[in-house]
Amino acid sequence: SGAIGKADRILDDLFPAQRAFVLDRGHPDTRRIAVRTPGQAGKSTGVRARLMRTCLTIPGAKALYLALSRGSAKEILWSDLKNANQQYDLRASFNNSDLSMTFSETGRELPSRILLAGADDQKDIEKYRGIPQDEVCVDECKSFPAKLLEELIDEVLQPRINTRNGQLVLAGTPGKILDGPFYHATRVGSPIARPWVDRERPEWLDKAFEWSFHTWTLADNATTPETAALWARALAFKATRGWTDANPAWRRESLGEWTTDAIGLVYRFDAAKDTWTPGPATEGNPFGLPPE
């Protein structure tokens, strides 16, 4: 029941898609992994397992969990880490002031540490320059401004990961905006991302890629009575709304797929309320829309 044995116990409690995500180390040249799921599908449990296993298996490991804000990082993972500490008898200590979990009784000379923090603006991300890390997970990725997330990944975190040959993980749920680093790291057909499930397909053998990405649905997480009930409720709600499998909300929130909702981007003209008058129709503007 030493550190390695506890790391194996953590792995044993995961369902197959979670386990594959936790064990993935990405392409050897980039060591970048991404995971995209709907909410309540077990993503946070997988992230927690990765961070804890890193600390149990690497002497003096440093692991960093970043959410959009320090408050959301605490809300998402802090209680789960404390529960896991008891469940797996990790004998870790917790500092509630800096949101750190220290593994000091794992038979290692150097303690390992998980730190929870936020990265919601330029000032925040500057804090993480110069601090080498064995594992960094950035969560809530769809909510980050694209430019901020890109700088955080390439200019702040990756150099710190390179120092210790660690892994960088992006995690989150899909959204409506089909753009940004997280979208391109987790979309099928992306030139920089390989779906983990396609790892043995001939077109990916010996092919360079930046991100190894994982995805699963609420149904994949239906492995206990509680999670099976969650999937059943999602199906029931879908039926009451009369949604088909193609409904954008269903695809995002239950299947974890990227899809936009075009109707949300359309302004419906109401002749009884609106006073806009079309301009002259032209070859390039047959509906007489304003130039802008």
C-alpha positions in Angstrom: 0.0 0.0 0.0 2.9 2.4 -0.7 2.8 5.3 -3.1 2.7 3.2 -6.2 0.1 0.9 -4.8 -2.1 3.9 -4.0 -1.6 5.3 -7.5 -2.8 1.9 -8.9 -5.9 2.0 -6.7 -6.8 5.4 -8.0 -6.5 4.0 -11.5 -8.6 1.0 -10.7 -11.6 3.2 -9.8 -11.8 4.8 -13.2 -14.0 3.8 -16.1 -12.2 2.9 -19.4 -12.4 6.3 -21.1 -11.2 8.1 -17.9 -8.4 5.6 -17.5 -7.1 6.1 -21.0 -7.0 9.8 -20.4 -5.2 9.5 -17.1 -2.5 7.2 -18.6 -2.0 9.2 -21.8 1.3 11.0 -22.1 0.7 12.5 -25.5 3.2 12.7 -28.4 6.7 12.3 -27.0 7.8 15.6 -28.7 5.0 17.7 -27.3 3.5 15.8 -24.3 0.2 17.7 -24.7 -3.1 16.1 -23.8 -6.7 17.5 -24.0 -10.0 16.3 -22.8 -13.5 17.5 -23.8 -16.6 16.2 -22.1 -20.1 17.4 -21.1 -20.5 18.6 -17.6 -20.9 15.9 -14.9 -19.3 13.2 -17.1 -16.3 12.5 -14.8 -13.8 14.9 -16.4 -12.8 16.4 -13.0 -12.3 13.0 -11.5 -10.0 12.1 -14.4 -8.1 15.4 -13.9 -7.8 14.8 -10.1 -6.5 11.3 -10.8 -3.8 12.6 -13.1 -2.6 15.2 -10.6 -2.6 12.7 -7.7 -0.8 10.0 -9.6 1.9 12.4 -10.8 2.5 13.3 -7.1 2.6 9.7 -6.0 4.9 8.4 -8.7 7.4 11.3 -9.2 9.6 12.3 -6.2 9.2 15.9 -5.4 6.6 16.4 -8.2 5.0 19.8 -8.7 1.5 19.8 -10.2 -0.6 22.8 -11.0 -4.4 23.0 -11.6 -5.6 26.3 -13.2 -9.2 27.4 -13.6 -10.6 30.7 -14.8 -10.4 32.0 -11.3 -9.0 30.9 -8.0 -12.6 30.6 -6.7 -13.7 28.3 -9.4 -10.6 26.2 -9.0 -11.5 25.7 -5.3 -15.1 25.0 -6.1 -14.2 22.4 -8.8 -11.4 20.4 -7.1 -10.6 21.3 -3.5 -13.3 19.2 -1.8 -12.7 16.3 -4.2 -9.0 16.3 -3.3 -9.8 16.1 0.4 -12.2 13.3 -0.2 -9.7 11.4 -2.2 -7.1 11.9 0.5 -9.3 10.0 2.9 -10.6 7.4 0.3 -7.0 6.3 -0.7 -5.3 7.0 2.6 -2.9 9.4 1.0 -1.9 11.1 4.3 -1.5 14.4 2.5 -1.7 17.8 4.2 -3.8 20.7 3.0 -3.0 24.4 3.2 -6.3 26.3 2.9 -4.6 29.6 2.4 -2.7 28.8 -0.8 -4.9 25.9 -1.8 -2.1 23.4 -1.9 -2.0 19.6 -1.2 1.3 18.2 -0.1 2.2 14.5 -0.2 4.9 14.2 2.5 4.4 10.6 3.6 4.8 8.6 0.4 8.2 7.2 1.2 10.0 9.9 -0.7 12.6 12.3 0.5 11.1 15.2 -1.4 7.4 16.0 -0.8 5.2 16.4 -3.9 2.6 19.1 -4.2 -0.7 20.0 -6.0 -1.5 23.7 -6.2 -4.9 25.2 -7.2 -5.0 28.7 -8.7 -6.7 31.0 -11.2 -5.5 32.5 -14.4 -8.2 35.0 -15.5 -6.1 37.9 -16.7 -2.6 38.9 -17.8 -1.5 39.7 -14.3 -2.5 36.3 -13.0 -0.7 34.3 -15.7 2.6 36.1 -15.1 2.7 34.4 -11.7 3.5 31.1 -13.3 6.6 32.1 -15.3 9.8 30.6 -13.9 8.2 27.8 -11.9 9.0 24.3 -13.3 6.1 21.9 -13.3 5.7 18.1 -13.8 2.0 18.4 -14.7 -0.3 21.4 -15.4 -4.0 21.1 -16.1 -5.9 24.1 -17.4 -9.6 23.6 -16.8 -12.7 25.6 -18.0 -10.8 26.2 -21.3 -13.8 27.3 -23.4 -14.3 30.2 -21.0 -10.8 31.7 -21.4 -10.3 34.5 -24.0 -8.5 32.8 -26.9 -5.5 35.1 -26.9 -5.0 34.8 -23.1 -5.2 31.0 -23.3 -2.8 30.9 -26.2 -0.2 33.0 -24.4 -0.7 31.0 -21.2 0.0 27.7 -23.1 2.8 28.6 -25.3 4.7 31.4 -23.5 4.1 30.7 -19.8 3.4 27.0 -19.2 5.1 25.1 -21.9 8.6 26.4 -21.0 8.0 25.4 -17.4 6.8 21.9 -18.5 9.9 21.5 -20.7 12.2 22.0 -17.7 10.9 18.8 -16.1 9.7 16.9 -19.2 6.1 17.1 -17.9 2.6 17.1 -19.4 0.3 19.9 -20.2 -3.4 19.1 -20.1 -6.3 21.2 -21.4 -9.8 20.3 -20.1 -13.3 21.6 -20.5 -16.7 21.3 -21.9 -17.6 22.3 -25.5 -19.2 25.6 -26.3 -20.8 27.5 -29.2 -17.8 29.4 -30.4 -15.9 27.1 -32.8 -12.5 28.8 -32.4 -9.6 29.1 -30.1 -6.8 26.9 -28.8 -9.1 24.5 -26.9 -11.4 24.1 -29.9 -8.5 23.2 -32.2 -7.0 20.9 -29.6 -10.2 18.8 -29.3 -12.0 18.9 -32.6 -12.2 16.0 -35.0 -10.3 16.8 -38.2 -8.0 19.3 -36.6 -4.5 19.3 -38.2 -2.8 19.6 -34.8 -4.8 17.1 -32.8 -5.1 13.3 -32.9 -8.1 11.6 -31.3 -6.8 9.0 -28.9 -9.3 6.5 -30.1 -7.6 6.7 -33.6 -4.1 6.2 -32.2 -3.7 2.9 -34.1 -5.2 4.0 -37.4 -2.6 3.8 -40.3 -2.9 7.5 -41.0 -1.6 8.4 -37.5 1.3 6.0 -37.3 4.6 7.9 -37.2 2.7 11.1 -37.8 3.5 14.2 -35.8 0.7 15.9 -33.9 0.5 18.5 -31.2 -2.4 17.3 -29.0 -3.7 13.9 -28.1 -7.3 14.4 -27.2 -10.0 12.4 -25.4 -13.7 12.8 -25.3 -16.6 10.8 -23.9 -20.3 11.3 -23.2 -22.6 11.1 -20.2 -23.5 7.6 -21.3 -19.8 6.5 -21.0 -19.9 7.7 -17.3 -23.1 5.7 -16.5 -21.1 3.0 -14.6 -22.7 3.4 -11.2 -26.3 3.7 -10.0 -25.8 7.5 -9.5 -24.2 8.2 -12.9 -26.7 5.9 -14.7 -29.5 7.9 -13.1 -27.9 11.1 -14.4 -27.9 9.7 -17.9 -31.5 8.6 -17.6 -32.6 12.0 -16.5 -30.8 13.6 -19.5 -32.7 11.2 -21.8 -36.0 12.0 -20.1 -35.3 15.8 -20.4 -34.5 15.3 -24.1 -37.8 13.5 -24.7 -39.8 16.2 -22.9 -38.3 18.9 -25.1 -38.8 16.9 -28.2 -35.1 17.1 -29.2 -33.6 14.9 -31.8 -30.0 13.7 -31.7 -29.0 16.6 -33.8 -30.2 19.3 -31.3 -27.2 21.6 -30.5 -27.9 21.7 -26.8 -28.2 17.9 -26.5 -24.9 17.4 -28.5 -23.0 19.9 -26.3 -24.4 19.1 -22.9 -24.9 15.4 -23.0 -22.6 14.1 -25.8 -19.8 16.6 -25.3 -19.6 17.7 -29.0 -18.6 21.0 -30.5 -21.6 22.5 -32.2 -22.8 26.1 -32.8 -26.4 27.2 -32.4 -27.0 29.3 -35.5 -30.4 30.5 -34.4 -28.8 32.3 -31.4 -26.8 34.4 -33.8 -29.8 35.5 -35.9 -31.9 38.6 -35.3 -35.5 38.0 -36.2 -37.1 41.0 -37.9 -40.5 41.9 -36.6 -42.4 44.2 -38.9 -44.8 45.2 -36.1 -42.0 46.5 -34.0 -39.0 47.2 -36.2 -38.7 50.2 -38.5 -35.7 49.2 -40.6 -36.3 49.7 -44.3 -34.1 47.8 -46.8 -31.8 49.8 -48.9 -31.6 49.5 -52.7 -30.8 45.9 -53.8 -27.5 45.5 -55.6 -25.7 42.6 -57.2 -23.5 42.2 -54.1 -26.3 43.0 -51.6 -29.6 41.6 -52.9 -31.3 42.2 -49.6 -30.4 45.8 -49.2 -28.6 45.3 -45.8 -26.7 48.2 -44.3 -23.1 48.3 -45.6 -21.6 47.4 -42.2 
